């Protein structure tokens, strides 16, 4: 994949999360196109498949047989097309909340990428229609529940595939509407799937992959914010800087730990508060052990990025076409176990950023280090920052519940044919919720740390942290007396989302 000038060329070059970050975080709409080499690979795969399909062809799973436990049911040659449409309609059984539209957009892009390798036996027409949906910002309505994370993300991808047939619902021009109405408006004709095409669309891990990519990219952003806010809280708490000395971390050289300590040192460089003499000998773990805790989360995210980079550069449907080897092979590349384990790990790792953040919040409001209780001048008459800590504690507790691994579960399906599944789709949805929750807790720490900092005046923190505080104060003023804090919390979340450029020290 090559990205330039808001154009995405699907050219079989390695897709990186950095590539996808441009697409996700850019306000511009990218346009996808296939390179000439990619088109030829898709055509070659389809031509090979069609050469194998005759009225007397031996059984080929999902092409002239039924699906799942019905794999031994042979399908008449003249019914192979109807088989694919029946597959899509029957598998569109999703329930629950709708998948967020930015995740659906990623699903489309990743499905295009996977089909572009030419090992799926799909027609060029189907890939071009997927591209048309992406380029016109036509996003199918997909639901969060229904995938077991094996045999592919069947139910979610079935809802995506309905849009190619002109069925189901889509979002277009800011509103949900029937796909048929959108097709009429654009003058498009519904596609009629040929042999294997419905199966190629439904088998795949693009639901899990899209959620995973979204979670990793946003978690990496929040990891940067967590370092900045830890540094801000440390100064607000009048903490010591010795725990961040590089000598300590070189004798326990985990890369994330080293990187975090360096980030804290950089954030605090030039701070008047950090340079003043300290009365306390040591700080609580939530301050002193930031490199070890934040660093472990960084290392976990690096592992997850490796797993998902491999996945989004893979072919994950079944069976697969190998024209050069003259083979059609049925296997299990749709099984989401690698993703399920990584998604569970991701959720646990990101949740820890909120766990330790909430502890720093608690320390700041506890009336220590010459700070007033609950960070308000007239404690008692005013509750100040008391209840934001309650909110953070509630969210952190919910994250702990979400972090129960999904990947340790498996429920037999399809009459025992699909007897081990990954439950990676559930892991994906939970990880998404955890990432959103972590952002909320960090936003509360921003509110509390900036409040505490005002009680250190006229001393100043570092220029780079003062820049963030100054920007934040344009949105959320100092809390001198009790007020409606929900609005401050919402504004704080928005601040974290809109000021990505300010989290590099």
KEFI-392522 format. One line per field, with one value per residue (C-alpha): z, y, x; residue number from 1. Coordinates in nm, 3 decimals. Layout:
# KEFI-392522
up [Z / ...]
north [Y / ...]
east [X / ...]
drenti [NUM / ...]
This chain:
# KEFI-392522
up [0.000 / -0.102 / 0.031 / -0.115 / -0.180 / -0.022 / -0.267 / -0.154 / -0.409 / -0.336 / -0.479 / -0.252 / -0.068 / 0.306 / 0.487 / 0.815 / 1.097 / 1.018 / 0.674 / 0.828 / 1.088 / 0.806 / 0.687 / 1.032 / 1.170 / 0.854 / 0.804 / 0.430 / 0.251 / 0.081 / -0.255 / -0.320 / -0.649 / -0.758 / -0.921 / -1.258 / -1.103 / -0.836 / -1.097 / -1.285 / -0.972 / -0.901 / -1.261 / -1.262 / -0.944 / -1.078 / -1.416 / -1.247 / -1.031 / -1.325 / -1.511 / -1.225 / -1.221 / -1.447 / -1.404 / -1.319 / -1.083 / -0.766 / -0.438 / -0.355 / -0.018 / -0.034 / -0.412 / -0.507 / -0.152 / 0.142 / 0.429 / 0.777 / 0.883 / 0.539 / 0.362 / 0.234 / 0.059 / -0.312 / -0.494 / -0.855 / -1.095 / -1.197 / -0.831 / -0.739 / -0.795 / -0.587 / -0.316 / -0.265 / -0.235 / 0.008 / 0.214 / 0.255 / 0.339 / 0.585 / 0.768 / 0.818 / 1.175 / 1.367 / 1.674 / 1.936 / 1.886 / 1.547 / 1.466 / 1.469 / 1.121 / 1.137 / 1.216 / 0.927 / 0.697 / 0.812 / 0.755 / 0.394 / 0.336 / 0.498 / 0.304 / -0.020 / 0.082 / 0.165 / -0.159 / -0.364 / -0.328 / -0.581 / -0.358 / -0.298 / -0.648 / -0.646 / -0.953 / -1.014 / -1.027 / -0.660 / -0.546 / -0.752 / -0.589 / -0.244 / -0.356 / -0.480 / -0.141 / 0.029 / -0.213 / -0.194 / 0.187 / 0.171 / 0.497 / 0.557 / 0.883 / 1.076 / 1.425 / 1.703 / 1.804 / 1.599 / 1.521 / 1.699 / 1.562 / 1.354 / 1.012 / 0.975 / 1.114 / 0.941 / 1.064 / 1.051 / 0.708 / 0.584 / 0.672 / 0.489 / 0.186 / 0.171 / 0.051 / -0.261 / -0.343 / -0.297 / 0.023 / 0.389 / 0.515 / 0.477 / 0.597 / 0.311 / 0.319 / 0.693 / 0.730 / 0.751 / 0.454 / 0.253 / 0.026 / -0.256 / -0.234 / -0.248 / -0.552 / -0.725 / -0.647 / -0.790 / -1.080 / -0.959 / -1.022 / -0.747 / -0.793 / -0.849 / -0.681 / -0.875 / -0.735 / -0.416 / -0.399 / -0.104 / 0.084 / 0.008 / 0.143 / 0.462 / 0.549 / 0.687 / 1.001 / 0.897 / 1.185 / 1.443 / 1.242 / 1.201 / 1.569 / 1.657 / 1.431 / 1.569 / 1.928 / 1.880 / 1.710 / 1.972 / 2.255 / 2.126 / 2.135 / 2.488 / 2.594 / 2.496 / 2.687 / 2.990 / 3.004 / 2.973 / 3.239 / 3.473 / 3.446 / 3.510 / 3.810 / 3.947 / 3.948 / 4.091 / 4.369 / 4.417 / 4.338 / 4.300 / 3.965 / 4.067 / 3.969 / 3.608 / 3.592 / 3.292 / 3.505 / 3.683 / 3.360 / 3.186 / 3.449 / 3.376 / 3.005 / 2.891 / 2.592 / 2.700 / 3.046 / 2.904 / 2.663 / 2.936 / 3.173 / 2.892 / 2.809 / 3.172 / 3.191 / 2.871 / 2.985 / 3.312 / 3.165 / 3.285 / 3.559 / 3.859 / 4.071 / 3.981 / 4.064 / 4.412 / 4.722 / 4.836 / 5.190 / 5.119 / 5.064 / 4.823 / 4.630 / 4.604 / 4.336 / 4.110 / 4.058 / 4.124 / 3.907 / 3.602 / 3.377 / 3.478 / 3.441 / 3.137 / 2.981 / 3.012 / 2.835 / 2.557 / 2.508 / 2.498 / 2.234 / 2.028 / 2.032 / 1.931 / 1.646 / 1.514 / 1.522 / 1.347 / 1.089 / 0.989 / 0.983 / 0.766 / 0.512 / 0.496 / 0.310 / 0.562 / 0.364 / 0.271 / 0.048 / -0.116 / -0.479 / -0.581 / -0.962 / -0.972 / -0.777 / -0.953 / -0.616 / -0.431 / -0.060 / 0.222 / 0.557 / 0.856 / 0.793 / 0.904 / 1.263 / 1.484 / 1.762 / 1.701 / 1.710 / 2.005 / 2.226 / 2.115 / 2.169 / 2.521 / 2.589 / 2.443 / 2.667 / 2.979 / 2.887 / 2.807 / 3.115 / 3.331 / 3.207 / 3.364 / 3.678 / 3.769 / 3.651 / 3.894 / 4.177 / 4.091 / 4.092 / 4.437 / 4.571 / 4.435 / 4.609 / 4.939 / 5.108 / 5.107 / 5.013 / 5.106 / 4.869 / 5.006 / 5.042 / 4.714 / 4.561 / 4.657 / 4.890 / 5.107 / 5.158 / 5.315 / 5.170 / 4.832 / 4.726 / 4.456 / 4.287 / 4.519 / 4.275 / 3.960 / 4.147 / 4.211 / 3.838 / 3.757 / 4.009 / 3.857 / 3.506 / 3.619 / 3.785 / 3.468 / 3.272 / 3.505 / 3.417 / 3.045 / 3.078 / 3.156 / 2.854 / 2.575 / 2.407 / 2.679 / 2.576 / 2.292 / 2.212 / 1.963 / 1.652 / 1.320 / 1.452 / 1.577 / 1.248 / 1.396 / 1.736 / 1.848 / 1.798 / 1.915 / 2.041 / 1.907 / 1.798 / 2.159 / 2.256 / 1.990 / 2.112 / 2.474 / 2.384 / 2.207 / 2.522 / 2.735 / 2.510 / 2.527 / 2.907 / 2.944 / 2.757 / 3.006 / 3.307 / 3.156 / 3.092 / 3.463 / 3.552 / 3.325 / 3.509 / 3.852 / 3.779 / 3.631 / 3.932 / 4.173 / 3.979 / 4.052 / 4.423 / 4.340 / 4.194 / 4.145 / 4.071 / 3.720 / 3.567 / 3.246 / 2.939 / 2.742 / 3.015 / 3.070 / 2.700 / 2.745 / 3.061 / 2.884 / 2.596 / 2.836 / 3.040 / 2.727 / 2.745 / 3.113 / 3.374 / 3.730 / 3.966 / 4.239 / 4.361 / 4.289 / 3.944 / 3.694 / 3.634 / 3.377 / 3.112 / 3.221 / 3.188 / 2.839 / 2.737 / 2.881 / 2.670 / 2.361 / 2.447 / 2.451 / 2.116 / 1.942 / 2.069 / 1.947 / 1.823 / 2.176 / 2.327 / 2.190 / 2.441]
north [0.000 / 0.339 / 0.660 / 1.005 / 1.316 / 1.156 / 0.866 / 0.504 / 0.272 / -0.097 / -0.228 / -0.520 / -0.317 / -0.379 / -0.197 / -0.043 / 0.100 / 0.428 / 0.413 / 0.356 / 0.627 / 0.881 / 0.758 / 0.740 / 1.073 / 1.282 / 1.503 / 1.442 / 1.155 / 0.926 / 0.766 / 0.405 / 0.266 / -0.066 / -0.079 / -0.256 / -0.544 / -0.592 / -0.603 / -0.872 / -1.084 / -1.066 / -1.157 / -1.446 / -1.591 / -1.570 / -1.718 / -2.013 / -2.078 / -2.066 / -2.317 / -2.560 / -2.513 / -2.749 / -2.949 / -3.248 / -3.073 / -3.262 / -3.111 / -2.777 / -2.642 / -2.354 / -2.341 / -2.647 / -2.766 / -2.635 / -2.450 / -2.550 / -2.878 / -2.901 / -2.920 / -3.269 / -3.155 / -3.119 / -2.825 / -2.848 / -2.652 / -2.428 / -2.338 / -2.223 / -1.857 / -1.870 / -2.044 / -1.732 / -1.490 / -1.729 / -1.741 / -1.364 / -1.319 / -1.608 / -1.500 / -1.136 / -1.208 / -0.937 / -0.778 / -0.523 / -0.176 / -0.059 / -0.074 / 0.282 / 0.425 / 0.486 / 0.115 / 0.019 / 0.232 / 0.041 / -0.289 / -0.192 / -0.093 / -0.406 / -0.633 / -0.469 / -0.521 / -0.890 / -0.966 / -0.781 / -1.061 / -1.270 / -1.579 / -1.547 / -1.619 / -1.319 / -1.112 / -0.770 / -0.633 / -0.714 / -0.551 / -0.243 / -0.217 / -0.233 / 0.048 / 0.247 / 0.214 / 0.338 / 0.625 / 0.745 / 0.715 / 0.461 / 0.271 / -0.044 / -0.076 / -0.353 / -0.481 / -0.564 / -0.901 / -1.219 / -1.320 / -1.607 / -1.496 / -1.811 / -1.913 / -1.544 / -1.262 / -1.412 / -1.205 / -0.863 / -0.928 / -1.054 / -0.716 / -0.547 / -0.773 / -0.706 / -0.357 / -0.501 / -0.672 / -0.347 / -0.480 / -0.391 / -0.040 / 0.204 / 0.545 / 0.791 / 1.169 / 1.177 / 0.958 / 0.591 / 0.473 / 0.164 / 0.058 / 0.016 / 0.386 / 0.489 / 0.268 / 0.429 / 0.773 / 0.686 / 0.478 / 0.164 / -0.192 / -0.456 / -0.718 / -1.081 / -1.291 / -1.569 / -1.894 / -1.847 / -1.470 / -1.461 / -1.701 / -1.494 / -1.186 / -1.350 / -1.554 / -1.313 / -1.133 / -0.775 / -0.704 / -0.804 / -0.645 / -0.309 / -0.288 / -0.390 / -0.130 / 0.141 / 0.038 / 0.023 / 0.362 / 0.530 / 0.348 / 0.472 / 0.827 / 0.778 / 0.630 / 0.958 / 1.155 / 0.928 / 1.018 / 1.390 / 1.380 / 1.172 / 1.438 / 1.711 / 1.526 / 1.461 / 1.833 / 1.914 / 1.663 / 1.810 / 1.471 / 1.367 / 1.314 / 1.059 / 0.761 / 0.874 / 0.889 / 0.689 / 0.499 / 0.320 / 0.202 / 0.093 / -0.179 / -0.305 / -0.223 / -0.291 / -0.066 / 0.076 / 0.151 / 0.336 / 0.531 / 0.632 / 0.754 / 0.959 / 1.107 / 1.211 / 1.370 / 1.559 / 1.677 / 1.806 / 1.970 / 2.330 / 2.289 / 2.519 / 2.284 / 1.980 / 2.164 / 2.280 / 2.089 / 1.809 / 1.719 / 1.364 / 1.084 / 0.881 / 0.914 / 0.663 / 0.396 / 0.569 / 0.839 / 0.656 / 0.352 / 0.531 / 0.409 / 0.049 / 0.058 / 0.284 / 0.114 / -0.232 / -0.107 / 0.038 / -0.296 / -0.477 / -0.235 / -0.297 / -0.670 / -0.608 / -0.386 / -0.669 / -0.914 / -0.680 / -0.568 / -0.931 / -0.981 / -0.682 / -0.799 / -1.148 / -1.348 / -1.472 / -1.630 / -1.995 / -2.185 / -2.014 / -2.013 / -2.080 / -2.061 / -2.100 / -2.426 / -2.542 / -2.584 / -2.482 / -2.539 / -2.538 / -2.441 / -2.218 / -1.876 / -1.722 / -1.836 / -1.532 / -1.682 / -1.462 / -1.155 / -1.268 / -1.315 / -0.983 / -0.798 / -0.935 / -0.836 / -0.491 / -0.432 / -0.534 / -0.322 / -0.009 / -0.049 / -0.023 / 0.333 / 0.420 / 0.213 / 0.406 / 0.736 / 0.698 / 0.640 / 0.964 / 1.143 / 1.002 / 1.116 / 1.468 / 1.517 / 1.360 / 1.680 / 1.593 / 1.798 / 2.135 / 2.080 / 2.145 / 1.848 / 1.784 / 2.075 / 2.347 / 2.637 / 2.600 / 2.226 / 2.126 / 2.413 / 2.299 / 1.937 / 2.034 / 1.733 / 1.474 / 1.317 / 1.320 / 1.065 / 0.859 / 0.868 / 0.759 / 0.474 / 0.359 / 0.356 / 0.175 / -0.091 / -0.136 / -0.178 / -0.458 / -0.637 / -0.578 / -0.720 / -1.070 / -1.251 / -1.348 / -1.571 / -1.838 / -1.920 / -2.138 / -2.261 / -2.539 / -2.435 / -2.574 / -2.923 / -2.968 / -2.885 / -2.554 / -2.693 / -2.437 / -2.065 / -1.766 / -1.528 / -1.259 / -1.042 / -1.011 / -0.933 / -0.660 / -0.490 / -0.506 / -0.360 / -0.073 / 0.003 / -0.011 / 0.236 / 0.477 / 0.440 / 0.504 / 0.830 / 0.935 / 0.862 / 1.048 / 1.343 / 1.341 / 1.339 / 1.640 / 1.826 / 1.734 / 1.786 / 2.132 / 2.220 / 2.105 / 2.291 / 2.625 / 2.575 / 2.566 / 2.916 / 3.130 / 2.838 / 2.704 / 2.365 / 2.313 / 2.533 / 2.237 / 2.143 / 2.509 / 2.521 / 2.236 / 2.394 / 2.727 / 2.569 / 2.372 / 2.681 / 2.836 / 2.558 / 2.467 / 2.740 / 2.688 / 2.558 / 2.822 / 2.706 / 2.407 / 2.406 / 2.163 / 1.945 / 1.710 / 1.975 / 2.018 / 1.644 / 1.634 / 1.932 / 1.758 / 1.447 / 1.663 / 1.840 / 1.509 / 1.416 / 1.746 / 1.823 / 1.522 / 1.751 / 1.868 / 1.530 / 1.510 / 1.685]
east [0.000 / 0.136 / -0.018 / 0.045 / -0.162 / -0.469 / -0.449 / -0.416 / -0.261 / -0.314 / 0.010 / 0.109 / 0.371 / 0.366 / 0.088 / 0.202 / 0.000 / 0.175 / 0.009 / -0.330 / -0.273 / -0.268 / -0.605 / -0.767 / -0.650 / -0.669 / -0.975 / -0.940 / -1.111 / -0.862 / -0.932 / -0.831 / -0.711 / -0.558 / -0.217 / -0.191 / 0.007 / -0.258 / -0.534 / -0.343 / -0.303 / -0.676 / -0.759 / -0.510 / -0.657 / -1.010 / -0.917 / -0.749 / -1.054 / -1.292 / -1.078 / -1.133 / -1.511 / -1.700 / -2.020 / -1.799 / -1.556 / -1.456 / -1.582 / -1.421 / -1.529 / -1.774 / -1.764 / -1.965 / -2.037 / -2.234 / -2.072 / -1.956 / -2.113 / -2.278 / -1.940 / -2.020 / -2.338 / -2.260 / -2.418 / -2.534 / -2.317 / -2.606 / -2.672 / -2.321 / -2.411 / -2.729 / -2.526 / -2.314 / -2.607 / -2.781 / -2.463 / -2.445 / -2.814 / -2.827 / -2.512 / -2.616 / -2.729 / -2.550 / -2.702 / -2.608 / -2.467 / -2.355 / -1.985 / -1.844 / -1.816 / -1.441 / -1.396 / -1.628 / -1.415 / -1.108 / -1.289 / -1.354 / -0.993 / -0.852 / -1.089 / -0.975 / -0.613 / -0.662 / -0.847 / -0.584 / -0.329 / -0.519 / -0.539 / -0.913 / -1.038 / -1.267 / -1.355 / -1.207 / -1.562 / -1.624 / -1.300 / -1.380 / -1.723 / -1.562 / -1.333 / -1.632 / -1.800 / -1.484 / -1.426 / -1.787 / -1.791 / -2.075 / -2.037 / -2.243 / -2.435 / -2.261 / -2.332 / -2.088 / -2.228 / -2.230 / -1.872 / -1.697 / -1.362 / -1.317 / -1.442 / -1.378 / -1.588 / -1.889 / -2.183 / -2.013 / -1.865 / -2.201 / -2.354 / -2.067 / -2.121 / -2.496 / -2.408 / -2.243 / -2.572 / -2.764 / -2.921 / -2.914 / -2.846 / -2.559 / -2.455 / -2.426 / -2.406 / -2.455 / -2.761 / -2.859 / -3.060 / -3.146 / -2.861 / -3.113 / -3.202 / -2.836 / -2.779 / -3.075 / -2.939 / -2.595 / -2.720 / -2.541 / -2.653 / -2.636 / -2.366 / -2.451 / -2.186 / -2.021 / -1.883 / -1.679 / -1.725 / -1.963 / -1.738 / -1.427 / -1.601 / -1.730 / -1.422 / -1.167 / -1.059 / -1.129 / -1.370 / -1.109 / -0.829 / -1.003 / -1.087 / -0.732 / -0.571 / -0.801 / -0.724 / -0.347 / -0.325 / -0.540 / -0.362 / -0.027 / -0.164 / -0.293 / 0.041 / 0.207 / -0.055 / -0.010 / 0.361 / 0.289 / 0.019 / 0.235 / 0.505 / 0.249 / 0.106 / 0.455 / 0.530 / 0.188 / 0.261 / 0.611 / 0.763 / 1.125 / 1.296 / 1.562 / 1.343 / 1.370 / 1.751 / 1.873 / 2.126 / 1.843 / 1.683 / 2.001 / 2.042 / 1.688 / 1.678 / 1.323 / 1.279 / 0.944 / 1.080 / 1.383 / 1.163 / 0.919 / 1.189 / 1.338 / 0.997 / 0.940 / 1.286 / 1.218 / 0.876 / 1.021 / 1.329 / 1.338 / 1.076 / 1.122 / 0.915 / 1.123 / 1.445 / 1.347 / 1.458 / 1.226 / 1.126 / 1.007 / 1.258 / 1.041 / 0.718 / 0.430 / 0.460 / 0.207 / 0.473 / 0.799 / 0.720 / 0.580 / 0.866 / 0.810 / 0.430 / 0.391 / 0.692 / 0.541 / 0.231 / 0.447 / 0.621 / 0.287 / 0.160 / 0.473 / 0.399 / 0.037 / 0.151 / 0.370 / 0.080 / -0.162 / 0.093 / 0.133 / -0.245 / -0.334 / -0.076 / -0.229 / -0.492 / -0.746 / -1.031 / -1.080 / -1.017 / -0.721 / -0.613 / -0.250 / -0.231 / 0.148 / 0.127 / -0.192 / -0.365 / -0.679 / -0.620 / -0.871 / -0.724 / -0.781 / -0.627 / -0.957 / -0.900 / -0.857 / -0.646 / -0.338 / -0.560 / -0.770 / -0.466 / -0.317 / -0.646 / -0.679 / -0.317 / -0.381 / -0.682 / -0.489 / -0.188 / -0.388 / -0.606 / -0.294 / -0.242 / -0.577 / -0.513 / -0.200 / -0.349 / -0.640 / -0.390 / -0.210 / -0.546 / -0.616 / -0.279 / -0.329 / -0.665 / -0.560 / -0.441 / -0.071 / 0.236 / 0.085 / -0.206 / -0.559 / -0.792 / -0.975 / -0.781 / -1.025 / -0.951 / -1.263 / -1.288 / -1.618 / -1.813 / -1.684 / -1.622 / -1.373 / -1.210 / -1.366 / -1.611 / -1.394 / -1.183 / -1.498 / -1.570 / -1.217 / -1.241 / -1.569 / -1.423 / -1.109 / -1.323 / -1.525 / -1.201 / -1.097 / -1.419 / -1.359 / -1.007 / -1.128 / -0.981 / -1.219 / -0.961 / -0.976 / -1.333 / -1.455 / -1.806 / -1.867 / -2.062 / -2.181 / -2.257 / -1.903 / -1.731 / -1.617 / -1.527 / -1.269 / -1.316 / -1.111 / -1.380 / -1.151 / -1.443 / -1.556 / -1.196 / -1.194 / -1.511 / -1.393 / -1.054 / -1.227 / -1.427 / -1.112 / -0.931 / -1.224 / -1.233 / -0.861 / -0.902 / -1.169 / -0.948 / -0.653 / -0.884 / -0.974 / -0.605 / -0.556 / -0.834 / -0.697 / -0.326 / -0.378 / -0.593 / -0.320 / -0.053 / -0.220 / -0.148 / 0.227 / 0.223 / 0.421 / 0.655 / 0.623 / 0.655 / 0.854 / 0.793 / 0.657 / 0.410 / 0.315 / 0.228 / -0.020 / -0.160 / -0.203 / -0.389 / -0.606 / -0.691 / -0.841 / -1.099 / -1.128 / -1.062 / -0.939 / -1.208 / -1.230 / -1.572 / -1.796 / -1.950 / -2.102 / -1.794 / -1.944 / -1.891 / -1.529 / -1.473 / -1.622 / -1.407 / -1.101 / -1.166 / -1.204 / -0.879 / -0.690 / -0.841 / -0.778 / -0.426 / -0.230 / 0.045 / 0.118 / 0.205 / 0.558 / 0.789]
drenti [1 / 2 / 3 / 4 / 5 / 6 / 7 / 8 / 9 / 10 / 11 / 12 / 13 / 14 / 15 / 16 / 17 / 18 / 19 / 20 / 21 / 22 / 23 / 24 / 25 / 26 / 27 / 28 / 29 / 30 / 31 / 32 / 33 / 34 / 35 / 36 / 37 / 38 / 39 / 40 / 41 / 42 / 43 / 44 / 45 / 46 / 47 / 48 / 49 / 50 / 51 / 52 / 53 / 54 / 55 / 56 / 57 / 58 / 59 / 60 / 61 / 62 / 63 / 64 / 65 / 66 / 67 / 68 / 69 / 70 / 71 / 72 / 73 / 74 / 75 / 76 / 77 / 78 / 79 / 80 / 81 / 82 / 83 / 84 / 85 / 86 / 87 / 88 / 89 / 90 / 91 / 92 / 93 / 94 / 95 / 96 / 97 / 98 / 99 / 100 / 101 / 102 / 103 / 104 / 105 / 106 / 107 / 108 / 109 / 110 / 111 / 112 / 113 / 114 / 115 / 116 / 117 / 118 / 119 / 120 / 121 / 122 / 123 / 124 / 125 / 126 / 127 / 128 / 129 / 130 / 131 / 132 / 133 / 134 / 135 / 136 / 137 / 138 / 139 / 140 / 141 / 142 / 143 / 144 / 145 / 146 / 147 / 148 / 149 / 150 / 151 / 152 / 153 / 154 / 155 / 156 / 157 / 158 / 159 / 160 / 161 / 162 / 163 / 164 / 165 / 166 / 167 / 168 / 169 / 170 / 171 / 172 / 173 / 174 / 175 / 176 / 177 / 178 / 179 / 180 / 181 / 182 / 183 / 184 / 185 / 186 / 187 / 188 / 189 / 190 / 191 / 192 / 193 / 194 / 195 / 196 / 197 / 198 / 199 / 200 / 201 / 202 / 203 / 204 / 205 / 206 / 207 / 208 / 209 / 210 / 211 / 212 / 213 / 214 / 215 / 216 / 217 / 218 / 219 / 220 / 221 / 222 / 223 / 224 / 225 / 226 / 227 / 228 / 229 / 230 / 231 / 232 / 233 / 234 / 235 / 236 / 237 / 238 / 239 / 240 / 241 / 242 / 243 / 244 / 245 / 246 / 247 / 248 / 249 / 250 / 251 / 252 / 253 / 254 / 255 / 256 / 257 / 258 / 259 / 260 / 261 / 262 / 263 / 264 / 265 / 266 / 267 / 268 / 269 / 270 / 271 / 272 / 273 / 274 / 275 / 276 / 277 / 278 / 279 / 280 / 281 / 282 / 283 / 284 / 285 / 286 / 287 / 288 / 289 / 290 / 291 / 292 / 293 / 294 / 295 / 296 / 297 / 298 / 299 / 300 / 301 / 302 / 303 / 304 / 305 / 306 / 307 / 308 / 309 / 310 / 311 / 312 / 313 / 314 / 315 / 316 / 317 / 318 / 319 / 320 / 321 / 322 / 323 / 324 / 325 / 326 / 327 / 328 / 329 / 330 / 331 / 332 / 333 / 334 / 335 / 336 / 337 / 338 / 339 / 340 / 341 / 342 / 343 / 344 / 345 / 346 / 347 / 348 / 349 / 350 / 351 / 352 / 353 / 354 / 355 / 356 / 357 / 358 / 359 / 360 / 361 / 362 / 363 / 364 / 365 / 366 / 367 / 368 / 369 / 370 / 371 / 372 / 373 / 374 / 375 / 376 / 377 / 378 / 379 / 380 / 381 / 382 / 383 / 384 / 385 / 386 / 387 / 388 / 389 / 390 / 391 / 392 / 393 / 394 / 395 / 396 / 397 / 398 / 399 / 400 / 401 / 402 / 403 / 404 / 405 / 406 / 407 / 408 / 409 / 410 / 411 / 412 / 413 / 414 / 415 / 416 / 417 / 418 / 419 / 420 / 421 / 422 / 423 / 424 / 425 / 426 / 427 / 428 / 429 / 430 / 431 / 432 / 433 / 434 / 435 / 436 / 437 / 438 / 439 / 440 / 441 / 442 / 443 / 444 / 445 / 446 / 447 / 448 / 449 / 450 / 451 / 452 / 453 / 454 / 455 / 456 / 457 / 458 / 459 / 460 / 461 / 462 / 463 / 464 / 465 / 466 / 467 / 468 / 469 / 470 / 471 / 472 / 473 / 474 / 475 / 476 / 477 / 478 / 479 / 480 / 481 / 482 / 483 / 484 / 485 / 486 / 487 / 488 / 489 / 490 / 491 / 492 / 493 / 494 / 495 / 496 / 497 / 498 / 499 / 500 / 501 / 502 / 503 / 504 / 505]
